[in-house]
């Protein structure tokens, strides 16, 4: 497990502002691999489940982790932050260690943006951040400009042929600040139950969104735009039942915002989580 404090990382980055390019997600070069077969991962930013590839920047990375069986009985993720390819759009390229598959996660440090009141309010409405909207209204500051720090915590899954071994890797939290944790392997039913964890604790009333690309959709910038498949809020135990109606590539996302730890730097801090996987 790993933990990162809020105050440890505060940088200006080159990512587009969340209000302009909402989603940040990881795509593997292949969704399923056999032991010894090489796979890679690239980060994408865009609207919904389309986007442009981003170069890997060590200066932006808090961590880049892989849980793939290479740690043996420890079952923990290994950190490839410093060994990943700086400036390359293929962030990592590795052989699959065993039949259990590989879970990949990334965490960026903070980026800064400033938005006018109306634009910020629209952004809050789009992302379902109702508590923040209410807090701004209560403070008689609903039209005031907003300063925000935001970070990204995407995950992706490369499946292996051993479903029993895969489930243990797929369903256990990694310890990200905000994390989407599936409770079963997708594809067994048209619904998938996920938990949303914030700093390791369940997060009620979080808005969870799902997009689906059809089977055979190209990876990366060549894919077509798709509409939102479904969205649902988590219950009091941080759980949500999301739609997985059939074969395809899936993106599940969630964003959480809190008052900034240091008002000298920003008014709000947001964390953007995503999880991508494929169903055959």
N, C-alpha and C positions, 0 to 999 in steps of 0.2 A: 504494500500500500504506500501511497505517497500523498503528501499534503503540501499546499502552497499557500502562504499567507497573502492577504489582500494587499498589504503595503509593500510587498517585496518587488513588484514589477510595475513600473509606470513609465511608459514610453509612447512616443508618437510613431505611428506605423503607416504603411502604405496601403493598407486594406481600405476599400471603399466604405463609407459610412453605412451602418446598418439600415438607415432609412432609405438608402439608395440601392443597396445590394444586400438583401436580407440574409440569405443563407450562405453558410460556409460549411463545406462537407468534403469528405474524403472519398475518392473512387479508386478501387484497385484495378490493375490491368486485367485481372481475371477474377471472377467471383468464386471459382472453385478450382482447387489444385490437388494434385497427388503428391505424396511424399517425394521430396527431391526436386519437384517442379518449381520454377522460379516465378514469382509474382512481384508486382510493384505497386506503389501507392502515390497518388497525386492529390493535392488540395485544390478545391474549386470554390469560387465565390460567384454568386449570381442571385437571380430572383427565382424562387422555387427550386425545382430540380433540374435547372439548367445553369450553366456558368462557364467561366473562363479559367483555365489552369493558372495556378500561382506558383512562382518559384519558391523553393524552400530557402529560408533565411535563418541561419543559426542565431543571429541577433534578435530575432523575433520569437524564438522557441523557448518556452519554459521546459517542455519535454516532448519527446516523441517515443512512444512505448509500443512494444510488441509482446503479446502473450501467445506463445506458440509451442510450448513444451520444451523449449531449450533450457529451462531452469530446473528440469527434472521434478523432484518431489516438492520443491518450493512452490511451484505452480504460480510464480509471480511473473510480472512483466519485466522485460529488459529495456533499458533506456538507450536509444540510438540517437539522441539529440546531437551529439558531437560527431558521430560517424555518418550521419545522413549527408546527402550531396548538396552543399551550399550553392545556391544559384541555379539548381536543376529543377525542372518541372516534375521529374520522377524522383520523389523524395528518398525512397528506399527501394531496393530491389534485392530480394532474398529468396532462397529456396525454402519450400515448406519443410519444416523439421520432421513432422510425423503426420499421421492420418487425422489428427484432431483439429486441424485448421489453425487460423491465426486471427487474433483480435488486435487491431491497431488503433492507437489513440494519440491525439496531439493536443497540446495546450499552448496557446500564444500568450505573450505578455499583453499588457494593456495598451490600447490606442486611445487617442483623445479626439473628441469632436465637440463642436458647439452648434446648436440649432436654435432658430427662432421659435417662439412659443407655439405658433400655429402648426408649424412643421413637426415639432416635438410631440404635440398633442395627437396629431394624426398618426405618427409613428407608434405612440403608446396604444392608440385604439386598434391599429392593425395587428399589433403583437399581443393584444389582450392583457396589457399591463394595467388593469383597472385600479389596483391599489395605489399605483404611482399617480395616476390621473386624479384620484380622490385626494391624495396627499397634497398635490399641487393646488387643487381647488380649495381645500381647507385652509391652506396657507395664503389664500388670495394671491396666488402666483401662477394661475393657469395660463396666462398670456406672456409670462416672463421667458426670456431666453433660457436655455438649459445647457449646462456643460456636462458631458458624459465621458466616462472611461468604459471601454468595452473590450472583452477578450473572447477567444474562440476555444471550444473544447469538443472537436468532432471525433467520432469513432467510425470504424468500418470493420466488416467481417469478411474474411476469405475462408470459405468452407473447405473442409477435408472430407474424406470418405467415411470416417468413423463418427457417427452421430452421437454415440454415448460419450465418447471422450470430448467431442465438440461442445456438448451442452454445458459441461463444467466450465469451459473457457468463455463461452458465449454469455452465460447468465450471471456470472460473478462480477460485482462492481470492481472497477480499477482504482477508485478513489479520486476521481476528478472532482473539481469544485462543484460543477453541475453535471449530472450524468443521467443518461437514459439507459435503464437496465432492463432488458427483456427477461421475462420469467420462464420462457420456454423457447424451444427452437421454432422459428416461423415455418409455415407451410403445413402444419398439422391440422389447422382449422382456419376458417376465414377471419378469425380474430386473434390478436396477439396481445397479451397483457404485459404492460411495461410499468416499471416504477421510475419515478423521478426523484433523485437524491440531490439535496443541496447541502454541501459540506458534510456528507455522510448521513444526513437525516432526511426523512421523507418530506416531500414538498406538496402540500395540498393546494388545490385550486390553480395549479399550473396549467397553462394552455399547451396541449400537445398537438402538433400538426403532422400530417402524413401526405407524402406525394408518391406516385408510382409511375415509373417508366415501363413501357410494355416490354415483353421478352424480345431480345435481339436489338434493343435500342443501343446506338453507339455510345461509347464512353466519351466523356468530355464535351467539347464545344459543338460537336456535330449533332447532338440530340435536339429534338423538338421541344418546345415549351409544353408543359402539361399543367392542368389545373390542380388545385388542392383536392386530394382524395377525401380526406376527412379531418376534423379537428374535434377535440374533446378535452375537458378539464379533468385533472386528477381528483380522486376522492380524498377523504380525510387521512387515508393511509398512503397517499402519494401514488396511487395506482390509476391507470387508465387502460381501457380496452380499445385498441385501435384496429382498423380494418386492414386485413391482408387477404384480399379476395381471390388471389390466384398468382400464377407465375409473373415475374417481372422484377425490376429493381426498385427498392424502397428507400425513401428518405424520411426519417422521423426527426422532428426538431422541437426545441423548447428554448425559451429565453426567460431569464430571471433577473430582476433589477432590484437593487437596494440603495439606500442613501450612501453616498461616498464616505469612506473612512476618513478622508481628509478633505474638508471643504475648500482648502486652499487650491486643490488641484481640480476638483470636479464637484458637481452637485449629486450625481448619480453614478453608480457602477453597474454594468450589465454583463452577464455571462451568457454566451450563446452555445448551446449544446446541439449536436446532431448525431445521428446514427444511420449508417447506410448498410444494406444487406440485400441479398438476392434470394428469390424463391423460384425453384425450378418447376 
